[in-house]
Amino acid sequence: MFRTAIAGSLPKPGWLAETNKLWPKWSHEGDALKQAKLDATLMWIKAQEDAGLTTIGDGEQSRQHFVHGFLEQVDGIDFEHKVEMGIRADRYKAMVPQVVAPLKLKGRVHQAEARFLRAHTTRKVKFTLPGPMTIVDTVADRHYGDRAKLAYAFAGLLNQEALALQADGVDIVQFDEPAFNVYMDEVATWGIGALERAASGLTCTTAVHICYGYGIQANLDWKKTLGDQWRQYEKVFPVLAKSSIDQVSLECIHSHVPPDLMALLKGKDVMVGVIDVASDEVETPEAVAETIANALRFVPRERLIACTNCGMAPMDRAIAMAKLEALARGAELAQRKTT
């Protein structure tokens, strides 16, 4: 059977946080919040298992945002005086914390949820971290004065946590780098180097997720400006193919990414996005199987992993549940049709 996984995030239930928002406010504080986060994690572990996914994630239930969830445990970050900044090349505005001093981890970042995830499933588990380039693009630098220098500083911290996650029993450590689709020239000059630094010394499977963004309006509007063919991957895939990273995640279904670009990832496992996170329409198993069959023209079947295009954090919970089931059913159907 084809391997299946989510890209990373899943919707937070209403009893944990605001729903249908990318930056939701928590519904609890203190110990009650800690317990609610683990309860939501367990709910999504069970949902992924019931759907039939082969790789299980925590759904990022303990993080308000995939970047800020890491930054909250970093000294040198000022969260009290957030500033508005354009991110992803000014695609949209966000209130971001400021880097005001040398960076240092306060301690473990994701120990509780990683060990909880590992303890509650016997399947392979994947844990996600923000990539260094994407972190740099989601903070206001008031200290380092150089994006590459700041990225390597974050990469060192990410590496500390990644090695600890590996020791916690995590099978796959994934770094999320949507910024790779925005600053393509900088990927080659320092982005890939910072990513390699973040993954250095890991013996577990390593992955990088590169997408066109969550299904929010700013991203939908941006995609409309990209033309009939989205060719950003054409610049970054050859660099990644030469890297030590084991798996690469990409958008496929309902995108304008030329499928033949997947061939540029020769030698890598390819997490092919077969579930559209920018639409509430639930894919049929037949549609998922068709996307997989199309990808098999360019990716060896033993290297193909059926995945979501991106995270599903802002999505309605019931729709996300249905999409998980479609993902697994579609992968099963593709297995029958292609063997």
C-alpha positions in Angstrom: 0.0 0.0 0.0 1.1 3.5 -0.7 2.3 5.4 2.4 0.0 8.2 3.6 0.5 11.2 5.8 -0.7 14.7 6.5 1.5 17.8 5.8 1.3 18.9 9.4 -1.5 20.9 11.0 -5.1 19.9 11.6 -8.0 22.1 12.8 -8.3 22.8 16.5 -11.6 21.8 18.1 -13.7 24.6 19.5 -13.1 23.5 23.1 -9.4 24.1 22.6 -9.2 27.3 20.5 -11.0 29.6 18.1 -12.0 27.7 15.0 -11.4 28.4 11.3 -8.5 30.7 12.1 -4.8 30.5 11.3 -3.8 32.4 14.5 -6.5 31.3 17.0 -6.8 32.4 20.6 -6.8 29.6 23.2 -10.0 28.8 25.1 -8.1 28.0 28.3 -5.1 28.9 30.4 -2.5 27.2 32.6 -2.9 23.5 33.4 -6.4 23.4 31.7 -4.8 24.5 28.5 -2.1 21.9 28.7 -4.6 19.1 29.2 -6.9 20.4 26.4 -3.9 20.4 24.0 -3.2 16.8 24.8 -6.9 15.8 24.5 -7.1 17.4 21.1 -3.8 15.6 20.1 -5.3 12.3 21.1 -8.5 13.0 19.2 -6.5 13.6 16.0 -4.2 10.6 16.5 -7.3 8.4 16.7 -8.9 10.1 13.7 -5.8 9.5 11.6 -5.6 5.9 12.6 -9.3 5.4 12.0 -8.9 6.9 8.5 -6.1 4.5 7.8 -3.1 6.7 7.5 0.3 5.0 7.8 2.1 7.9 9.3 0.6 9.8 12.2 1.2 13.4 13.3 0.2 15.5 16.3 -1.8 17.9 14.1 0.2 20.7 15.8 -2.6 21.0 18.4 -0.2 22.4 21.0 0.9 25.3 18.8 -1.1 28.5 18.1 0.9 28.9 14.9 3.5 26.6 13.3 6.3 29.1 13.6 5.3 30.9 16.8 4.9 27.6 18.6 8.6 27.1 18.4 9.6 30.7 19.0 7.7 30.8 22.4 10.5 28.7 23.8 13.4 30.8 22.5 15.2 33.5 24.5 16.0 36.6 22.6 12.4 36.8 21.2 10.2 39.7 22.4 6.5 38.6 22.2 5.3 41.5 24.3 6.0 44.1 21.6 4.8 42.6 18.4 5.0 44.6 15.2 3.1 44.4 12.0 5.2 43.1 9.1 4.6 41.9 5.6 5.6 38.2 5.3 6.1 35.9 2.3 7.3 38.9 0.2 4.5 41.1 1.6 1.8 38.6 0.5 0.0 39.4 3.7 0.5 41.3 7.0 0.9 39.7 10.4 1.7 40.7 13.9 5.1 39.2 14.6 7.5 39.0 17.5 10.9 40.7 17.4 14.4 39.3 17.7 16.1 41.5 20.2 19.0 39.5 21.6 21.2 36.4 20.9 19.0 33.4 20.4 19.0 30.5 22.8 16.5 27.7 23.7 14.9 28.0 27.1 14.7 24.2 27.2 12.8 21.6 25.3 10.1 22.9 23.0 7.9 20.0 22.0 8.8 17.2 24.4 5.4 16.8 26.0 3.4 16.4 22.7 6.1 14.4 20.9 6.3 11.8 23.7 2.5 11.8 24.0 2.3 11.2 20.2 4.8 8.4 20.4 3.1 6.8 23.4 -0.4 6.7 21.7 0.2 5.0 18.4 2.3 2.1 17.2 2.5 3.5 13.7 5.3 5.7 12.4 5.1 9.2 13.7 6.1 12.5 12.1 6.8 15.7 13.9 7.0 19.1 12.2 9.2 22.1 12.9 9.4 25.4 11.0 12.3 25.7 8.7 15.0 28.4 9.4 14.2 30.5 6.3 10.5 30.5 7.0 11.2 31.6 10.6 13.3 34.4 9.4 10.5 35.5 7.2 8.0 35.5 10.2 9.9 37.6 12.7 11.2 41.2 12.8 15.0 41.2 13.2 16.2 43.9 15.6 19.5 42.2 16.5 21.4 40.2 13.8 21.0 42.5 10.9 21.5 39.7 8.3 18.9 37.2 7.1 21.4 34.4 6.5 23.1 34.9 9.9 19.7 34.9 11.6 18.7 31.7 9.7 21.8 29.9 10.8 21.2 31.0 14.4 17.7 29.5 14.2 19.0 26.4 12.5 21.2 25.6 15.4 18.3 25.8 17.8 16.1 23.7 15.5 18.8 21.1 15.3 18.9 20.9 19.1 15.2 20.2 19.3 15.2 17.9 16.2 17.9 15.7 17.8 15.8 15.6 21.0 12.7 14.7 19.1 14.6 11.8 17.5 15.5 10.6 21.0 11.8 10.9 21.9 11.1 8.2 19.3 10.0 10.4 16.4 10.5 8.5 13.1 10.4 11.5 10.8 11.4 15.1 11.5 9.9 17.5 9.0 11.0 21.1 8.4 8.3 23.4 6.9 9.7 25.8 4.4 6.9 27.6 2.5 9.4 30.5 2.1 11.4 28.3 -0.4 8.6 29.0 -2.9 9.0 32.8 -2.4 12.7 33.5 -2.1 14.0 31.0 -4.7 17.4 32.6 -5.3 18.1 32.8 -1.6 17.4 29.1 -1.2 20.5 28.3 -3.1 22.7 30.9 -1.5 21.8 30.2 2.2 18.4 28.6 2.6 19.5 25.1 1.8 22.6 25.5 4.0 20.5 26.6 6.9 18.1 23.7 6.4 21.0 21.2 6.3 22.3 22.7 9.5 18.9 22.2 11.1 19.0 18.5 10.1 22.6 17.8 10.8 23.4 14.7 12.8 19.9 13.2 12.5 19.7 9.5 11.7 15.9 9.4 11.6 14.1 10.2 8.3 14.2 13.9 7.5 11.7 15.8 5.4 11.0 19.3 4.1 7.5 20.6 3.2 7.3 23.3 0.5 3.9 24.5 -0.4 2.0 27.5 -1.7 0.4 28.2 1.6 -2.7 27.6 3.7 -6.1 28.0 2.2 -6.5 31.6 3.3 -7.6 34.4 1.1 -4.2 36.1 0.8 -2.7 32.9 -0.5 -5.6 32.3 -2.9 -5.2 35.8 -4.3 -1.4 35.2 -4.7 -1.9 32.0 -6.6 -4.1 33.8 -9.2 -1.1 35.9 -10.1 1.2 33.0 -10.8 -0.1 32.2 -14.3 -1.0 29.0 -15.9 2.1 27.2 -14.7 3.6 27.4 -11.2 7.3 26.8 -11.8 8.8 27.9 -8.4 9.7 24.2 -7.7 11.8 24.2 -10.8 14.4 26.3 -9.0 14.5 24.6 -5.6 14.0 20.9 -6.5 17.5 20.5 -8.1 19.1 22.0 -5.0 17.1 19.7 -2.7 17.9 16.7 -4.8 21.5 17.2 -4.0 20.8 17.7 -0.3 20.8 15.1 2.5 17.1 15.6 3.2 15.2 12.3 2.6 11.6 13.4 1.7 10.2 16.4 0.0 6.5 17.5 0.2 4.8 19.4 -2.7 1.5 20.6 -3.9 -0.2 18.7 -6.7 -3.9 18.4 -6.8 -5.8 21.4 -8.1 -2.5 23.3 -8.5 -0.8 24.6 -11.7 2.5 22.8 -10.8 3.7 21.0 -14.0 3.8 17.3 -12.8 7.0 16.6 -14.6 8.9 18.8 -12.1 8.6 15.9 -9.7 11.2 14.1 -11.8 13.7 16.7 -10.5 13.6 15.0 -7.1 15.2 11.8 -8.3 16.5 9.8 -5.3 14.1 11.4 -2.8 10.8 10.2 -1.3 8.1 12.5 -2.7 5.1 13.5 -0.5 2.6 14.2 -3.3 -0.2 16.6 -2.3 -3.4 14.7 -3.3 -5.7 16.6 -0.9 -6.6 20.3 -1.6 -6.5 22.3 1.6 -7.8 25.5 -0.2 -11.2 23.9 -1.0 -14.0 22.6 1.3 -15.0 20.1 -1.4 -14.0 16.6 -0.2 -12.1 14.7 -2.8 -13.4 11.4 -4.0 -11.2 8.3 -3.7 -11.2 8.2 -7.5 -9.8 11.8 -7.7 -7.1 10.9 -5.2 -6.2 7.8 -7.1 -6.0 9.7 -10.4 -3.6 12.2 -8.8 -1.4 9.4 -7.6 -1.5 7.7 -11.0 -0.4 10.9 -12.6 2.5 11.4 -10.2 3.6 7.8 -10.8 4.7 8.9 -14.3 7.5 10.8 -12.6 8.0 9.3 -9.1 8.8 5.6 -8.5 5.9 3.9 -6.6 8.2 2.9 -3.7 9.1 6.6 -3.2 5.6 8.1 -3.4 3.8 9.1 -0.3 0.2 10.4 -0.6 -0.1 13.6 1.4 -2.1 16.8 1.8 -1.1 19.9 -0.1 -0.5 21.8 3.1 -1.7 22.0 6.6 -5.4 22.1 7.4 -5.4 24.4 10.5 -8.0 27.0 9.3 -10.4 24.3 7.9 -13.6 23.1 9.4 -13.0 20.0 11.5 -15.7 17.8 9.9 -14.3 18.6 6.4 -10.8 17.8 7.5 -12.0 14.5 8.9 -13.6 13.6 5.6 -10.5 14.6 3.7 -8.4 12.3 5.8 -10.7 9.4 4.9 -10.5 10.3 1.2 -6.7 10.4 1.4 -6.5 6.9 2.8 -9.3 5.4 0.6 -7.8 7.0 -2.5 -4.4 5.5 -1.7 -6.0 2.1 -1.3 -7.8 2.5 -4.7 -4.6 3.6 -6.4 -2.8 0.5 -5.0 -5.4 -1.7 -6.5 -5.4 0.0 -9.9 -1.7 0.2 -10.3 -0.7 -3.3 -9.3 
